[in-house]
Amino acid sequence: MTALFEHSPWVEARADARPSSGDRHADLMAVMYDAAPGEQLALIQAHPELAGKAAIDRTLTAASASEQASAGLDRLTPDEFDRFHALNAAYRERFGFPFIICVRLTDKAGILAAMERRLGNAREAEIATALEQIGEIVRLRLEDRA
């Protein structure tokens, strides 16, 4: 079964330990948003860079590999590859964590445009956006399980 959260089984475990609202996604999001800031940051940092080293050395989770492929990130031209790597590096340098976007809801051009646009955000805004995007990723993964 596909992990809902990248390398972060604690989110599901905590949700399982709480009374269910009947809405699994809402229960999971409540755990994520109730987590301490350090835990939220660790959750964000558990995600791979898009078209990054993990894609090359095949250490992506199966879900991430499939999702990145759905946006064409497994079929980059050399120029696109270089652009992703430059933006990934600039983003990580600025914010201290990888760029997160629900790739299944966009394409290569949309991802690159979002990376460039979001580089201008404040760190707090990017943490909030990353958590929101993780929520979208989890929503789609839950739908895949249904």
PyMOL commands that set and color helices and strands:
alter all, ss='L'
color gray80, all
select helices_A, chain A and resi 9-17+24-34+37-45+53-56+62-70+78-95+103-105+108-118+123-145
alter helices_A, ss='H'
color red, helices_A
deselect
rebuild
show_as cartoon
